[in-house]
Amino acid sequence: MVKKVPIRKCVGCQERLEKRNLIRIVRSPEGEYSVDETGKKPGRGAYLCRKTECLDKAIKNKGLERSFKTSIDEDIVNILRGKVAEYER
């Protein structure tokens, strides 16, 4: 029996990819943002490709804000840029 692979959509480029090829960003119930390495953290999640241009698109088209239903601080955006840059290497 073949196991079904979960598919998620990047909030930047809107491309559908396998969940394991995307970065999950989570807003916890307390309102804290973080990058979910395991894919199992509790809270509202959004998925991004592992490319800086996808993060830039998600910010420009407000894809992250729409996913989290709230505005996102510049500090958080800078932290996300650093994490995405790590994945690109």
Buried (B, 14 or more C-beta within 10 A) or exposed (E): EEEEEEEBBBBBBEEEBEEEEBBBBBBEEEEEBBBBEEBEBEBBBBBBBBBBEBBBBBBEBEBBBEBBEEEBEEEBBEBBBEBBEEBEE
